[in-house]
Amino acid sequence: MNENLFTPFSTPTILNQPATIPIILFPTLLILTSKHPINNRLTTIQQNLMQLVLKQMMMTHNAKGLTWSLMLMSLITFITTTNLLGLLPHSFTPTTQLSMNLAMAIPLWAGTVIMGLRFKTKNSLAHLLPQGTPTPLIPMLVMIETISLLIQPMALAVRLTANITAGHLLMHLVGNAVLALSTTSFSLTLLTSMLLTLLTILEIAVALIQAYIFTLLISLYLHNNT
């Protein structure tokens, strides 16, 4: 089979059957459950991290915005586990697919906008025109602000797709370099392997940061419309 740079992003198969759904559902196995009245250390760490992230995202929200906290926590958990599982060898990263990221971004963005137009119509429409705008510039600025509002879900999806895809491509190139140098120079192979290790650590950080940024921006859109 001819390999190319985009082979890791094609839909994987197991025994000639699409493996996308099992891979996407695999993070459900990571949910920690305990039958004991006292949580163990791993569960305690998980709960503390979730509370810390939730506090950072929801500190500026009112009571109506807080009703979205469970959804936002589920979103960041799903994106984080999906990104991290995609770093495993011979695995598939759904967040490299623009279609999937758009399928997450558009409904969430539309929900915040519809909520703002329904409950705070004047405030939502006021965002389309900055205060103190000269009268001749009003039509142009309203058009610009409307376009910027409509491209928000596209920006969300493209940002996540581009960052995850770029990191995977770079790891693929460096990994091929390690294989190519393994038969020529031991010192260069060792140096390149160290570079690949550092790059993997960086990609783990990128996976976490991109999940946080995606969810935080949804939270900010929600804050502007509640």
CYANA upper distance limits for C-alpha pairs under 8 A (distance plus 0.5 A):
  3 GLU  CA      7 THR  CA      6.76
  5 LEU  CA    169 LEU  CA      7.22
  5 LEU  CA    172 HIS  CA      7.82
  5 LEU  CA    173 LEU  CA      8.47
  6 PHE  CA     10 SER  CA      7.47
  6 PHE  CA    169 LEU  CA      8.35
  8 PRO  CA     90 HIS  CA      8.09
  8 PRO  CA     91 SER  CA      8.38
  8 PRO  CA     92 PHE  CA      7.45
  9 PHE  CA     92 PHE  CA      7.18
  9 PHE  CA     93 THR  CA      7.70
  9 PHE  CA     96 THR  CA      7.47
  9 PHE  CA     97 GLN  CA      8.39
 10 SER  CA     92 PHE  CA      8.35
 11 THR  CA     18 PRO  CA      7.51
 11 THR  CA     19 ALA  CA      7.97
 11 THR  CA     20 THR  CA      7.21
 11 THR  CA     92 PHE  CA      7.61
 12 PRO  CA     18 PRO  CA      6.63
 12 PRO  CA     19 ALA  CA      6.13
 12 PRO  CA     20 THR  CA      7.22
 12 PRO  CA     91 SER  CA      8.08
 12 PRO  CA     92 PHE  CA      7.06
 13 THR  CA     17 GLN  CA      5.55
 13 THR  CA     18 PRO  CA      4.94
 13 THR  CA     19 ALA  CA      5.43
 13 THR  CA     20 THR  CA      8.26
 14 ILE  CA     18 PRO  CA      6.92
 14 ILE  CA     19 ALA  CA      6.37
 19 ALA  CA     23 ILE  CA      6.73
 20 THR  CA     24 ILE  CA      6.65
 20 THR  CA     92 PHE  CA      7.87
 20 THR  CA     94 PRO  CA      8.38
 21 ILE  CA     25 LEU  CA      6.60
 22 PRO  CA     26 PHE  CA      6.43
 23 ILE  CA     27 PRO  CA      8.35
 23 ILE  CA     91 SER  CA      8.46
 23 ILE  CA     92 PHE  CA      7.83
 24 ILE  CA     82 THR  CA      7.54
 24 ILE  CA     94 PRO  CA      7.94
 26 PHE  CA     30 LEU  CA      8.18
 27 PRO  CA     31 ILE  CA      7.87
 27 PRO  CA     78 PHE  CA      7.90
 27 PRO  CA     81 THR  CA      6.63
 27 PRO  CA     82 THR  CA      7.73
 32 LEU  CA     43 THR  CA      7.02
 33 THR  CA     43 THR  CA      8.45
 34 SER  CA     39 ASN  CA      7.38
 39 ASN  CA     43 THR  CA      6.36
 39 ASN  CA     44 THR  CA      6.58
 40 ASN  CA     44 THR  CA      6.67
 41 ARG  CA     45 ILE  CA      6.62
 42 LEU  CA     46 GLN  CA      6.72
 43 THR  CA     47 GLN  CA      6.65
 44 THR  CA     48 ASN  CA      6.63
 45 ILE  CA     49 LEU  CA      6.67
 46 GLN  CA     50 MET  CA      6.70
 47 GLN  CA     51 GLN  CA      6.62
 48 ASN  CA     52 LEU  CA      6.63
 49 LEU  CA     53 VAL  CA      6.69
 50 MET  CA     54 LEU  CA      6.47
 50 MET  CA     73 MET  CA      7.95
 51 GLN  CA     55 LYS  CA      6.45
 52 LEU  CA     56 GLN  CA      6.87
 53 VAL  CA     57 MET  CA      6.86
 54 LEU  CA     58 MET  CA      6.45
 54 LEU  CA     69 SER  CA      7.60
 54 LEU  CA     73 MET  CA      7.29
 55 LYS  CA     59 MET  CA      6.10
 57 MET  CA    216 LEU  CA      6.57
 57 MET  CA    219 SER  CA      6.96
 58 MET  CA     65 GLY  CA      8.32
 58 MET  CA     66 LEU  CA      7.16
 58 MET  CA     69 SER  CA      7.66
 58 MET  CA    219 SER  CA      7.90
 60 THR  CA    223 HIS  CA      7.77
 61 HIS  CA     65 GLY  CA      5.71
 61 HIS  CA     66 LEU  CA      6.67
 61 HIS  CA    223 HIS  CA      6.38
 61 HIS  CA    226 THR  CA      8.38
 62 ASN  CA     66 LEU  CA      6.81
 62 ASN  CA    226 THR  CA      7.94
 63 ALA  CA     67 THR  CA      7.49
 64 LYS  CA     68 TRP  CA      8.45
 64 LYS  CA    226 THR  CA      7.29
 65 GLY  CA     69 SER  CA      8.12
 65 GLY  CA    222 LEU  CA      7.33
 65 GLY  CA    223 HIS  CA      7.26
 65 GLY  CA    226 THR  CA      6.70
 68 TRP  CA     72 LEU  CA      6.70
 69 SER  CA     73 MET  CA      6.57
 70 LEU  CA     74 SER  CA      6.63
 71 MET  CA     75 LEU  CA      6.62
 72 LEU  CA     76 ILE  CA      6.76
 72 LEU  CA    215 THR  CA      6.89
 72 LEU  CA    219 SER  CA      8.03
 73 MET  CA     77 THR  CA      6.66
 74 SER  CA     78 PHE  CA      6.59
 75 LEU  CA     79 ILE  CA      6.72
 75 LEU  CA    215 THR  CA      7.32
 76 ILE  CA     80 THR  CA      6.43
 76 ILE  CA    211 ALA  CA      6.08
 76 ILE  CA    212 TYR  CA      6.79
 76 ILE  CA    214 PHE  CA      8.35
 76 ILE  CA    215 THR  CA      6.39
 77 THR  CA     81 THR  CA      6.64
 78 PHE  CA     82 THR  CA      6.53
 79 ILE  CA     83 ASN  CA      6.52
 79 ILE  CA     95 THR  CA      8.09
 79 ILE  CA    211 ALA  CA      5.94
 80 THR  CA     84 LEU  CA      6.66
 80 THR  CA    207 ALA  CA      6.85
 80 THR  CA    208 LEU  CA      6.22
 80 THR  CA    211 ALA  CA      5.96
 81 THR  CA     85 LEU  CA      6.45
 82 THR  CA     86 GLY  CA      6.69
 82 THR  CA     93 THR  CA      7.00
 82 THR  CA     94 PRO  CA      7.51
 82 THR  CA     95 THR  CA      7.68
 83 ASN  CA     87 LEU  CA      7.45
 83 ASN  CA     93 THR  CA      6.85
 83 ASN  CA     94 PRO  CA      8.49
 83 ASN  CA     95 THR  CA      7.31
 83 ASN  CA    164 ILE  CA      8.19
 83 ASN  CA    207 ALA  CA      5.84
 83 ASN  CA    208 LEU  CA      8.23
 84 LEU  CA     88 LEU  CA      8.00
 84 LEU  CA    204 ILE  CA      7.08
 84 LEU  CA    207 ALA  CA      6.82
 84 LEU  CA    208 LEU  CA      8.47
 85 LEU  CA     91 SER  CA      7.70
 85 LEU  CA     92 PHE  CA      8.39
 85 LEU  CA     93 THR  CA      7.68
 86 GLY  CA     91 SER  CA      6.09
 86 GLY  CA     92 PHE  CA      5.89
 86 GLY  CA     93 THR  CA      4.82
 86 GLY  CA     94 PRO  CA      8.31
 87 LEU  CA     91 SER  CA      7.72
 87 LEU  CA     93 THR  CA      8.26
 87 LEU  CA    168 HIS  CA      8.39
 87 LEU  CA    204 ILE  CA      8.34
 93 THR  CA     97 GLN  CA      8.40
 94 PRO  CA    100 MET  CA      7.41
 95 THR  CA    100 MET  CA      7.11
 95 THR  CA    101 ASN  CA      6.68
 95 THR  CA    160 LEU  CA      7.61
 95 THR  CA    161 THR  CA      6.58
 95 THR  CA    164 ILE  CA      7.69
 96 THR  CA    160 LEU  CA      8.19
 96 THR  CA    161 THR  CA      5.36
 96 THR  CA    162 ALA  CA      8.01
 96 THR  CA    164 ILE  CA      6.54
 96 THR  CA    165 THR  CA      5.99
 97 GLN  CA    101 ASN  CA      7.10
 97 GLN  CA    161 THR  CA      6.95
 98 LEU  CA    102 LEU  CA      6.55
 98 LEU  CA    157 ALA  CA      6.79
 98 LEU  CA    158 VAL  CA      7.17
 98 LEU  CA    161 THR  CA      6.39
 99 SER  CA    103 ALA  CA      6.64
100 MET  CA    104 MET  CA      6.95
101 ASN  CA    105 ALA  CA      6.56
101 ASN  CA    156 LEU  CA      8.38
101 ASN  CA    157 ALA  CA      5.31
101 ASN  CA    158 VAL  CA      8.29
101 ASN  CA    160 LEU  CA      7.90
101 ASN  CA    161 THR  CA      7.69
102 LEU  CA    106 ILE  CA      6.20
102 LEU  CA    153 PRO  CA      7.36
102 LEU  CA    154 MET  CA      7.21
102 LEU  CA    156 LEU  CA      8.43
102 LEU  CA    157 ALA  CA      5.78
103 ALA  CA    107 PRO  CA      7.39
104 MET  CA    108 LEU  CA      7.12
105 ALA  CA    109 TRP  CA      6.45
105 ALA  CA    153 PRO  CA      5.63
105 ALA  CA    154 MET  CA      8.05
105 ALA  CA    156 LEU  CA      6.97
105 ALA  CA    157 ALA  CA      6.79
106 ILE  CA    110 ALA  CA      6.37
106 ILE  CA    153 PRO  CA      5.82
106 ILE  CA    154 MET  CA      8.30
107 PRO  CA    111 GLY  CA      6.47
108 LEU  CA    112 THR  CA      6.99
108 LEU  CA    218 ILE  CA      7.57
109 TRP  CA    113 VAL  CA      6.82
109 TRP  CA    152 GLN  CA      8.19
109 TRP  CA    153 PRO  CA      6.73
109 TRP  CA    218 ILE  CA      7.26
109 TRP  CA    221 TYR  CA      7.65
110 ALA  CA    114 ILE  CA      6.47
111 GLY  CA    115 MET  CA      6.55
112 THR  CA    116 GLY  CA      6.72
112 THR  CA    221 TYR  CA      6.87
112 THR  CA    222 LEU  CA      5.62
112 THR  CA    225 ASN  CA      6.67
113 VAL  CA    117 LEU  CA      6.70
113 VAL  CA    124 SER  CA      8.47
113 VAL  CA    221 TYR  CA      8.32
113 VAL  CA    222 LEU  CA      8.36
113 VAL  CA    225 ASN  CA      6.97
114 ILE  CA    118 ARG  CA      6.51
115 MET  CA    119 PHE  CA      6.55
115 MET  CA    120 LYS  CA      8.24
115 MET  CA    225 ASN  CA      7.06
115 MET  CA    226 THR  CA      7.70
116 GLY  CA    120 LYS  CA      5.55
116 GLY  CA    121 THR  CA      6.66
116 GLY  CA    123 ASN  CA      8.32
116 GLY  CA    124 SER  CA      6.24
116 GLY  CA    224 ASN  CA      8.27
116 GLY  CA    225 ASN  CA      4.62
116 GLY  CA    226 THR  CA      6.45
117 LEU  CA    121 THR  CA      4.84
117 LEU  CA    122 LYS  CA      8.34
117 LEU  CA    124 SER  CA      6.51
117 LEU  CA    125 LEU  CA      8.19
117 LEU  CA    225 ASN  CA      8.18
119 PHE  CA    226 THR  CA      8.09
120 LYS  CA    124 SER  CA      6.60
120 LYS  CA    225 ASN  CA      7.47
120 LYS  CA    226 THR  CA      7.60
121 THR  CA    125 LEU  CA      6.66
122 LYS  CA    126 ALA  CA      6.47
123 ASN  CA    127 HIS  CA      7.21
123 ASN  CA    225 ASN  CA      8.28
124 SER  CA    128 LEU  CA      8.12
124 SER  CA    224 ASN  CA      8.18
124 SER  CA    225 ASN  CA      6.79
125 LEU  CA    129 LEU  CA      8.14
126 ALA  CA    130 PRO  CA      7.85
127 HIS  CA    145 GLU  CA      8.31
128 LEU  CA    141 LEU  CA      8.03
128 LEU  CA    142 VAL  CA      5.85
128 LEU  CA    145 GLU  CA      5.67
128 LEU  CA    146 THR  CA      6.84
129 LEU  CA    133 THR  CA      7.75
129 LEU  CA    138 ILE  CA      7.60
129 LEU  CA    141 LEU  CA      7.02
129 LEU  CA    142 VAL  CA      6.18
129 LEU  CA    145 GLU  CA      7.79
133 THR  CA    137 LEU  CA      7.23
133 THR  CA    138 ILE  CA      6.96
134 PRO  CA    138 ILE  CA      7.09
137 LEU  CA    141 LEU  CA      6.57
138 ILE  CA    142 VAL  CA      6.54
139 PRO  CA    143 MET  CA      6.76
140 MET  CA    144 ILE  CA      6.71
141 LEU  CA    145 GLU  CA      6.49
142 VAL  CA    146 THR  CA      6.52
143 MET  CA    147 ILE  CA      6.72
144 ILE  CA    148 SER  CA      6.68
145 GLU  CA    149 LEU  CA      6.60
146 THR  CA    150 LEU  CA      6.76
147 ILE  CA    151 ILE  CA      6.78
148 SER  CA    152 GLN  CA      6.96
151 ILE  CA    155 ALA  CA      6.63
152 GLN  CA    156 LEU  CA      6.75
153 PRO  CA    157 ALA  CA      6.73
154 MET  CA    158 VAL  CA      6.47
155 ALA  CA    159 ARG  CA      6.40
156 LEU  CA    160 LEU  CA      6.97
156 LEU  CA    214 PHE  CA      6.98
156 LEU  CA    217 LEU  CA      8.49
157 ALA  CA    161 THR  CA      6.61
158 VAL  CA    162 ALA  CA      6.30
159 ARG  CA    163 ASN  CA      6.68
160 LEU  CA    164 ILE  CA      6.72
160 LEU  CA    210 GLN  CA      6.76
160 LEU  CA    211 ALA  CA      8.47
160 LEU  CA    214 PHE  CA      7.80
161 THR  CA    165 THR  CA      6.39
162 ALA  CA    166 ALA  CA      6.35
163 ASN  CA    167 GLY  CA      6.80
163 ASN  CA    206 VAL  CA      8.18
163 ASN  CA    210 GLN  CA      8.23
164 ILE  CA    168 HIS  CA      6.83
164 ILE  CA    206 VAL  CA      8.15
164 ILE  CA    207 ALA  CA      7.61
165 THR  CA    169 LEU  CA      6.64
166 ALA  CA    170 LEU  CA      6.70
167 GLY  CA    171 MET  CA      6.72
167 GLY  CA    203 GLU  CA      6.79
168 HIS  CA    172 HIS  CA      6.60
169 LEU  CA    173 LEU  CA      6.75
170 LEU  CA    174 VAL  CA      6.71
171 MET  CA    175 GLY  CA      6.40
171 MET  CA    196 LEU  CA      7.26
171 MET  CA    199 LEU  CA      7.44
171 MET  CA    200 THR  CA      7.84
172 HIS  CA    176 ASN  CA      6.72
173 LEU  CA    177 ALA  CA      6.79
174 VAL  CA    178 VAL  CA      6.81
174 VAL  CA    192 THR  CA      7.72
174 VAL  CA    195 LEU  CA      8.44
174 VAL  CA    196 LEU  CA      6.75
175 GLY  CA    179 LEU  CA      6.99
175 GLY  CA    193 SER  CA      8.46
175 GLY  CA    196 LEU  CA      7.37
176 ASN  CA    180 ALA  CA      6.66
177 ALA  CA    181 LEU  CA      6.56
177 ALA  CA    192 THR  CA      7.88
178 VAL  CA    182 SER  CA      6.54
178 VAL  CA    189 THR  CA      6.06
178 VAL  CA    192 THR  CA      6.41
178 VAL  CA    193 SER  CA      6.79
179 LEU  CA    183 THR  CA      8.12
179 LEU  CA    189 THR  CA      8.46
180 ALA  CA    184 THR  CA      8.13
181 LEU  CA    185 SER  CA      6.32
181 LEU  CA    186 PHE  CA      8.00
181 LEU  CA    188 LEU  CA      7.15
181 LEU  CA    189 THR  CA      5.90
182 SER  CA    186 PHE  CA      6.82
182 SER  CA    189 THR  CA      5.95
185 SER  CA    189 THR  CA      6.64
186 PHE  CA    190 LEU  CA      6.63
187 SER  CA    191 LEU  CA      6.68
188 LEU  CA    192 THR  CA      6.50
189 THR  CA    193 SER  CA      6.49
190 LEU  CA    194 MET  CA      6.75
191 LEU  CA    195 LEU  CA      6.85
192 THR  CA    196 LEU  CA      6.66
193 SER  CA    197 THR  CA      6.69
194 MET  CA    198 LEU  CA      6.77
195 LEU  CA    199 LEU  CA      6.56
196 LEU  CA    200 THR  CA      6.58
197 THR  CA    201 ILE  CA      6.89
198 LEU  CA    202 LEU  CA      6.71
199 LEU  CA    203 GLU  CA      6.63
200 THR  CA    204 ILE  CA      6.78
201 ILE  CA    205 ALA  CA      6.97
202 LEU  CA    206 VAL  CA      6.68
203 GLU  CA    207 ALA  CA      6.50
204 ILE  CA    208 LEU  CA      6.94
205 ALA  CA    209 ILE  CA      6.57
206 VAL  CA    210 GLN  CA      6.35
207 ALA  CA    211 ALA  CA      6.82
208 LEU  CA    212 TYR  CA      6.82
209 ILE  CA    213 ILE  CA      6.57
210 GLN  CA    214 PHE  CA      6.53
211 ALA  CA    215 THR  CA      6.81
212 TYR  CA    216 LEU  CA      6.38
213 ILE  CA    217 LEU  CA      6.56
214 PHE  CA    218 ILE  CA      7.02
215 THR  CA    219 SER  CA      6.70
216 LEU  CA    220 LEU  CA      6.70
217 LEU  CA    221 TYR  CA      6.69
218 ILE  CA    222 LEU  CA      6.69
219 SER  CA    223 HIS  CA      6.64
220 LEU  CA    224 ASN  CA      6.76
221 TYR  CA    225 ASN  CA      7.05
222 LEU  CA    226 THR  CA      6.69
